Amino acid sequence: MSAKEAKEYGLIDSVIMNPLKALLPLAPTADSNE
């Protein structure tokens, strides 16, 4: 994966995961490693 692709995937993750976390606060967060 190139750096550009990594950045694009990061942006996609923020756009998708942030609203999902806001809408589904009880959903499992195993992928977030927070």
MMTF fields as JSON, N, C-alpha, C and O atoms, coordinates in Angstrom:
{
  "mmtfVersion": "1.0.0",
  "mmtfProducer": "UNKNOWN",
  "numBonds": 135,
  "numAtoms": 136,
  "numGroups": 34,
  "numChains": 1,
  "numModels": 1,
  "chainsPerModel": [1],
  "groupsPerChain": [34],
  "chainIdList": ["A"],
  "bondAtomList": [4, 2, 8, 6, 12, 10, 16, 14, 20, 18, 24, 22, 28, 26, 32, 30, 36, 34, 40, 38, 44, 42, 48, 46, 52, 50, 56, 54, 60, 58, 64, 62, 68, 66, 72, 70, 76, 74, 80, 78, 84, 82, 88, 86, 92, 90, 96, 94, 100, 98, 104, 102, 108, 106, 112, 110, 116, 114, 120, 118, 124, 122, 128, 126, 132, 130],
  "bondOrderList": [1, 1, 1, 1, 1, 1, 1, 1, 1, 1, 1, 1, 1, 1, 1, 1, 1, 1, 1, 1, 1, 1, 1, 1, 1, 1, 1, 1, 1, 1, 1, 1, 1],
  "groupList": [{"groupName": "MET", "atomNameList": ["N", "CA", "C", "O"], "elementList": ["N", "C", "C", "O"], "formalChargeList": [0, 0, 0, 0], "bondAtomList": [1, 0, 2, 1, 3, 2], "bondOrderList": [1, 1, 2], "singleLetterCode": "M", "chemCompType": "L-PEPTIDE LINKING"}, {"groupName": "SER", "atomNameList": ["N", "CA", "C", "O"], "elementList": ["N", "C", "C", "O"], "formalChargeList": [0, 0, 0, 0], "bondAtomList": [1, 0, 2, 1, 3, 2], "bondOrderList": [1, 1, 2], "singleLetterCode": "S", "chemCompType": "L-PEPTIDE LINKING"}, {"groupName": "ALA", "atomNameList": ["N", "CA", "C", "O"], "elementList": ["N", "C", "C", "O"], "formalChargeList": [0, 0, 0, 0], "bondAtomList": [1, 0, 2, 1, 3, 2], "bondOrderList": [1, 1, 2], "singleLetterCode": "A", "chemCompType": "L-PEPTIDE LINKING"}, {"groupName": "LYS", "atomNameList": ["N", "CA", "C", "O"], "elementList": ["N", "C", "C", "O"], "formalChargeList": [0, 0, 0, 0], "bondAtomList": [1, 0, 2, 1, 3, 2], "bondOrderList": [1, 1, 2], "singleLetterCode": "K", "chemCompType": "L-PEPTIDE LINKING"}, {"groupName": "GLU", "atomNameList": ["N", "CA", "C", "O"], "elementList": ["N", "C", "C", "O"], "formalChargeList": [0, 0, 0, 0], "bondAtomList": [1, 0, 2, 1, 3, 2], "bondOrderList": [1, 1, 2], "singleLetterCode": "E", "chemCompType": "L-PEPTIDE LINKING"}, {"groupName": "TYR", "atomNameList": ["N", "CA", "C", "O"], "elementList": ["N", "C", "C", "O"], "formalChargeList": [0, 0, 0, 0], "bondAtomList": [1, 0, 2, 1, 3, 2], "bondOrderList": [1, 1, 2], "singleLetterCode": "Y", "chemCompType": "L-PEPTIDE LINKING"}, {"groupName": "GLY", "atomNameList": ["N", "CA", "C", "O"], "elementList": ["N", "C", "C", "O"], "formalChargeList": [0, 0, 0, 0], "bondAtomList": [1, 0, 2, 1, 3, 2], "bondOrderList": [1, 1, 2], "singleLetterCode": "G", "chemCompType": "PEPTIDE LINKING"}, {"groupName": "LEU", "atomNameList": ["N", "CA", "C", "O"], "elementList": ["N", "C", "C", "O"], "formalChargeList": [0, 0, 0, 0], "bondAtomList": [1, 0, 2, 1, 3, 2], "bondOrderList": [1, 1, 2], "singleLetterCode": "L", "chemCompType": "L-PEPTIDE LINKING"}, {"groupName": "ILE", "atomNameList": ["N", "CA", "C", "O"], "elementList": ["N", "C", "C", "O"], "formalChargeList": [0, 0, 0, 0], "bondAtomList": [1, 0, 2, 1, 3, 2], "bondOrderList": [1, 1, 2], "singleLetterCode": "I", "chemCompType": "L-PEPTIDE LINKING"}, {"groupName": "ASP", "atomNameList": ["N", "CA", "C", "O"], "elementList": ["N", "C", "C", "O"], "formalChargeList": [0, 0, 0, 0], "bondAtomList": [1, 0, 2, 1, 3, 2], "bondOrderList": [1, 1, 2], "singleLetterCode": "D", "chemCompType": "L-PEPTIDE LINKING"}, {"groupName": "VAL", "atomNameList": ["N", "CA", "C", "O"], "elementList": ["N", "C", "C", "O"], "formalChargeList": [0, 0, 0, 0], "bondAtomList": [1, 0, 2, 1, 3, 2], "bondOrderList": [1, 1, 2], "singleLetterCode": "V", "chemCompType": "L-PEPTIDE LINKING"}, {"groupName": "ASN", "atomNameList": ["N", "CA", "C", "O"], "elementList": ["N", "C", "C", "O"], "formalChargeList": [0, 0, 0, 0], "bondAtomList": [1, 0, 2, 1, 3, 2], "bondOrderList": [1, 1, 2], "singleLetterCode": "N", "chemCompType": "L-PEPTIDE LINKING"}, {"groupName": "PRO", "atomNameList": ["N", "CA", "C", "O"], "elementList": ["N", "C", "C", "O"], "formalChargeList": [0, 0, 0, 0], "bondAtomList": [1, 0, 2, 1, 3, 2], "bondOrderList": [1, 1, 2], "singleLetterCode": "P", "chemCompType": "L-PEPTIDE LINKING"}, {"groupName": "THR", "atomNameList": ["N", "CA", "C", "O"], "elementList": ["N", "C", "C", "O"], "formalChargeList": [0, 0, 0, 0], "bondAtomList": [1, 0, 2, 1, 3, 2], "bondOrderList": [1, 1, 2], "singleLetterCode": "T", "chemCompType": "L-PEPTIDE LINKING"}],
  "groupTypeList": [0, 1, 2, 3, 4, 2, 3, 4, 5, 6, 7, 8, 9, 1, 10, 8, 0, 11, 12, 7, 3, 2, 7, 7, 12, 7, 2, 12, 13, 2, 9, 1, 11, 4],
  "groupIdList": [1, 2, 3, 4, 5, 6, 7, 8, 9, 10, 11, 12, 13, 14, 15, 16, 17, 18, 19, 20, 21, 22, 23, 24, 25, 26, 27, 28, 29, 30, 31, 32, 33, 34],
  "secStructList": [7, 7, 2, 2, 2, 2, 2, 2, 2, 2, 2, 2, 2, 2, 2, 2, 2, 2, 2, 2, 2, 2, 2, 7, 6, 6, 1, 7, 7, 6, 6, 6, 7, 7],
  "xCoordList": [0.858, 0.0, 0.894, 1.832, 0.602, 1.402, 0.985, -0.06, 1.805, 1.487, 0.186, -0.621, -0.007, -1.244, -2.45, -3.455, -2.345, -3.455, -3.702, -4.85, -2.631, -2.784, -3.522, -4.4, -3.161, -3.83, -5.294, -6.16, -5.581, -6.972, -7.771, -8.913, -7.165, -7.873, -8.085, -9.118, -7.119, -7.268, -8.434, -9.214, -8.549, -9.659, -10.976, -11.959, -10.998, -12.224, -12.599, -13.769, -11.591, -11.862, -12.463, -13.394, -11.93, -12.489, -13.912, -14.769, -14.169, -15.519, -16.511, -17.639, -16.083, -17.014, -17.103, -18.201, -15.955, -15.955, -16.451, -17.099, -16.169, -16.618, -18.131, -18.648, -18.878, -20.343, -20.847, -21.851, -20.165, -20.593, -20.427, -21.296, -19.325, -19.108, -20.119, -20.555, -20.492, -21.468, -22.858, -23.624, -23.177, -24.508, -24.585, -25.646, -23.45, -23.447, -22.419, -21.433, -22.636, -21.631, -21.468, -20.461, -22.455, -22.376, -21.765, -21.58, -21.452, -20.88, -19.465, -18.769, -19.038, -17.675, -16.631, -16.812, -15.541, -14.491, -13.171, -12.127, -13.216, -12.016, -10.978, -9.781, -11.416, -10.481, -9.825, -8.826, -10.367, -9.866, -8.624, -7.779, -8.496, -7.328, -7.157, -6.026, -8.223, -8.132, -7.829, -7.715],
  "yCoordList": [-1.193, 0.0, 1.242, 1.34, 2.17, 3.387, 4.36, 4.195, 5.366, 6.357, 7.077, 7.371, 7.359, 8.042, 7.168, 7.65, 5.88, 4.963, 4.888, 4.876, 4.84, 4.768, 5.997, 5.891, 7.177, 8.4, 8.364, 8.755, 7.892, 7.826, 6.861, 7.143, 5.718, 4.769, 5.373, 5.139, 6.144, 6.807, 7.782, 7.85, 8.546, 9.496, 8.754, 9.156, 7.657, 6.854, 6.307, 6.314, 5.831, 5.29, 6.365, 6.087, 7.614, 8.651, 8.976, 9.166, 9.041, 9.395, 8.305, 8.592, 7.039, 5.93, 5.605, 5.479, 5.467, 4.973, 6.014, 5.651, 7.298, 8.3, 8.346, 8.289, 8.447, 8.41, 7.078, 7.037, 5.989, 4.691, 4.669, 4.164, 5.208, 5.24, 6.167, 5.918, 7.237, 8.172, 7.543, 7.742, 6.781, 6.182, 4.869, 4.499, 4.16, 2.842, 2.803, 2.073, 3.58, 3.642, 2.317, 2.103, 1.419, 0.128, -0.951, -2.087, -0.591, -1.574, -1.938, -1.108, -3.176, -3.593, -2.721, -2.328, -2.419, -1.58, -2.337, -1.773, -3.604, -4.441, -3.927, -4.132, -3.26, -2.809, -1.48, -1.105, -0.763, 0.58, 0.559, 1.448, -0.434, -0.535, 0.723, 1.153, 1.315, 2.557, 2.26, 3.183],
  "zCoordList": [0.0, 0.0, 0.0, 0.792, -0.876, -0.938, 0.154, 0.782, 0.372, 1.409, 1.076, 1.959, -0.224, -0.624, -0.306, 0.216, -0.624, -0.337, 1.168, 1.613, 1.941, 3.399, 3.908, 4.765, 3.374, 3.81, 3.413, 4.194, 2.186, 1.729, 2.598, 2.96, 2.932, 3.796, 5.181, 5.808, 5.66, 6.958, 6.937, 7.886, 5.837, 5.727, 5.658, 6.281, 4.892, 4.779, 6.154, 6.539, 6.892, 8.232, 9.133, 9.889, 9.057, 9.926, 9.545, 10.408, 8.236, 7.78, 8.145, 8.545, 8.005, 8.247, 9.736, 10.278, 10.4, 11.776, 12.769, 13.751, 12.548, 13.515, 13.621, 14.737, 12.51, 12.617, 13.151, 13.863, 12.815, 13.346, 14.861, 15.572, 15.358, 16.808, 17.467, 18.591, 16.768, 17.328, 17.348, 18.291, 16.301, 16.2, 16.966, 17.471, 17.052, 17.696, 18.821, 18.728, 19.885, 20.96, 21.691, 22.365, 21.565, 22.252, 21.369, 21.804, 20.125, 19.205, 19.656, 20.24, 19.389, 19.749, 19.056, 17.903, 19.756, 19.179, 19.174, 19.499, 18.809, 18.833, 17.841, 18.044, 16.767, 15.744, 16.101, 15.488, 17.079, 17.356, 18.245, 18.134, 19.121, 20.01, 20.849, 21.072, 21.312, 22.078, 23.541, 24.348]
}
